[in-house]
């Protein structure tokens, strides 16, 4: 046909590729790009379930093993130190008189705590009707384990007829508390406290004869209440 080129023969007489003639075109076919590959899944849903079940069984096994060994460990461990009663842990010392107001006998009282835990001083009282007790500052006061706290105690004469002529065996009632119990302990603070209190009473009440007999006791301490 006119307009078409005859195929060319290559070396050796073979025909080469047919070239398109003028006015003709070969379509260019574009292949679509392959979809991106999905990232590999680390664990399937079934694998996650199996792993969670294994971890739960492992925790349960460790808990049972620890519970089985606890009685043996408790038997081999030393028993905890028992907390004594407040009356067994507290020691009181009369330090001496301190300056006070008119008709007031002020003293310093040291409270020692020999126990392993804190000790609280809740209240300080005395048994004479004509005397009142005041602890300046605040109560309760906490005494740390193995420590000492100083208390100022003011004894004021309110009625000479209710105060003894001579305080032979004066005592103070101190209410104490720790983690084991709460107790009120009656403490006699010794001869120095008795002499100083008697001198203060004479100084405040020597102008009147309206007195009551001195109070005495044969036991050093009243029972713990």
FENZI-V998242 format. One record per backbone hydrogen bond with DSSP energy under -0.5 kcal/mol. NH is the residue of the N-H (numbers start at 1). CO is the residue of the C=O. If there is no record, write none. Layout:
# FENZI-V998242
nh & co
NH & CO
NH & CO
This chain:
# FENZI-V998242
nh & co
4 & 1
10 & 8
10 & 14
13 & 10
14 & 11
16 & 8
24 & 21
27 & 25
29 & 27
30 & 28
31 & 29
48 & 44
49 & 45
50 & 46
51 & 47
52 & 48
53 & 49
54 & 50
55 & 51
56 & 52
57 & 53
58 & 54
59 & 55
60 & 56
61 & 57
62 & 58
63 & 59
64 & 60
65 & 61
66 & 62
67 & 63
68 & 64
69 & 65
70 & 66
71 & 67
73 & 69
74 & 70
75 & 71
76 & 72
77 & 73
84 & 82
88 & 85
89 & 85
90 & 86
91 & 112
93 & 110
95 & 93
95 & 108
96 & 108
98 & 106
104 & 101
105 & 155
106 & 98
106 & 104
107 & 153
108 & 96
109 & 107
109 & 151
110 & 93
111 & 149
112 & 91
112 & 110
113 & 147
114 & 89
114 & 112
119 & 143
120 & 177
121 & 141
122 & 120
122 & 175
123 & 175
125 & 173
127 & 171
130 & 162
131 & 128
132 & 156
134 & 154
136 & 134
136 & 152
138 & 136
140 & 121
141 & 121
143 & 119
144 & 142
146 & 113
146 & 115
147 & 144
149 & 111
151 & 109
153 & 107
153 & 151
154 & 134
155 & 105
155 & 153
156 & 132
156 & 154
157 & 103
158 & 130
158 & 156
159 & 130
162 & 159
163 & 160
165 & 212
168 & 166
169 & 215
172 & 187
173 & 125
174 & 172
174 & 185
175 & 123
176 & 174
176 & 183
177 & 120
178 & 181
183 & 176
185 & 174
185 & 183
187 & 172
187 & 185
189 & 170
189 & 187
194 & 190
195 & 191
196 & 192
197 & 193
198 & 194
199 & 195
200 & 196
201 & 197
202 & 198
203 & 199
204 & 200
205 & 201
206 & 202
208 & 205
211 & 209
212 & 163
225 & 184
